[in-house]
């Protein structure tokens, strides 16, 4: 049993190291470009990734190993959020609710099911239940500056799952902003044309036309696109994370982070989307809506079929494509 546990622990360390190496390689071109150094070459990225990974591997059991572990974890989560995309808000929301129940059960319920009275989640995170002198690296570690010492830990799942939710909201904000910009452009163009066609005696109608483009400014703040969905989720996540630390200091016990992160992140977004009458759109996504309501898709298919029919008709009526009749001399030969 000890051999199997040791193998599992070292396999997790190897997996984390390799995943971090690949993540740093993928993220370094954009970082170097932001710093004004160009995108660099592959050997630049591999050298930096190798140095950071080997530094973590060498100092992983030291008192300051949390620095390298947090850096590698940040690169790993960045690549994961770049790859993992949600098609709608329903999938990350249901995933967060499932993880919410899972986190609460393993922190608050499992102490009553173990002989030591310690939660399985906390024992796995701190390595207290393992005879191998290693800790699982799948979490962020922040040292506590209080006299009692210790560390505050935040699992990667507490960042990745809300991150998928926030990433979808970021993409939704960009798409909704584009749609509303087209609507504003169309409405302003129509108001200008209508105002130009009205006679000078209709001054009241001119005033209404000129003020129709700015009517959205008089509405509530929740309808303005400047207050975006992803900003709401980020602020809610920050409040939930701060609440987690306060609850941990107040109770002097480990707390399930998702117990506070999920309500503070998801509920404000749902309320805002409901006030804007966009909850159904965000919940279901744009995939089915584009297939059902986009007339350009069917029009494109019909246009292609019409072009093919026209080409076939031209070939049939073109005299150059008519087969020549063979002469009687050629037949006799």
KAKA-V946258 format. One record per backbone hydrogen bond with DSSP energy under -1.0 kcal/mol. NH is the residue of the N-H (numbers start at 1). CO is the residue of the C=O. If there is no record, write none. Layout:
[[NH/CO] [NH/CO]]
//
This chain:
[[5/1] [6/2] [7/3] [8/4] [9/5] [10/6] [11/7] [12/8] [13/9] [14/10] [15/11] [16/12] [17/13] [18/14] [19/15] [20/16] [21/17] [22/18] [23/19] [24/20] [25/21] [26/22] [27/23] [28/24] [31/27] [32/28] [33/29] [34/30] [35/31] [36/33] [37/32] [45/41] [46/42] [47/43] [48/44] [49/45] [50/46] [51/47] [52/48] [53/49] [54/50] [55/51] [56/52] [57/53] [58/54] [59/55] [62/59] [65/62] [67/64] [69/65] [70/66] [71/67] [72/68] [73/69] [74/70] [75/71] [76/72] [77/73] [78/74] [79/75] [80/76] [81/77] [82/78] [83/79] [84/80] [89/282] [90/283] [93/89] [94/90] [95/91] [96/92] [97/93] [98/94] [99/95] [100/96] [101/97] [102/98] [103/99] [104/100] [105/101] [106/102] [107/103] [108/104] [109/105] [110/105] [112/109] [113/110] [121/106] [123/119] [124/120] [125/121] [126/122] [127/123] [129/123] [130/127] [134/132] [139/137] [140/154] [142/152] [144/150] [149/146] [152/142] [154/140] [156/138] [159/156] [160/156] [161/157] [163/159] [164/160] [165/161] [166/162] [167/163] [168/164] [169/165] [170/166] [171/167] [172/168] [173/169] [174/170] [175/171] [176/172] [177/173] [178/174] [179/175] [180/176] [181/177] [182/178] [183/179] [184/180] [185/181] [186/182] [187/183] [188/184] [189/185] [190/186] [191/187] [192/188] [193/189] [194/190] [195/191] [196/192] [197/193] [198/194] [202/199] [203/201] [206/202] [207/203] [208/204] [209/205] [210/206] [211/207] [215/212] [218/215] [223/220] [228/226] [232/228] [233/229] [234/230] [235/231] [236/232] [237/233] [238/234] [239/235] [240/236] [241/237] [242/238] [243/239] [244/240] [245/241] [246/242] [247/243] [248/244] [249/245] [250/246] [251/247] [252/248] [259/256] [260/257] [261/257] [262/258] [264/260] [265/261] [266/262] [267/263] [270/266] [271/267] [272/268] [273/269] [274/270] [275/271] [276/272] [278/273] [282/278] [283/279] [284/280] [285/281] [290/286] [291/287] [292/288] [293/289] [294/290] [299/295] [300/296] [301/297] [302/298] [303/299] [304/300] [305/301] [306/302] [307/303] [308/304] [309/305] [310/306] [311/307] [312/308] [313/309] [314/310] [315/311] [316/312] [317/313] [318/314] [321/318] [322/319] [331/327] [332/328] [333/329]]
//
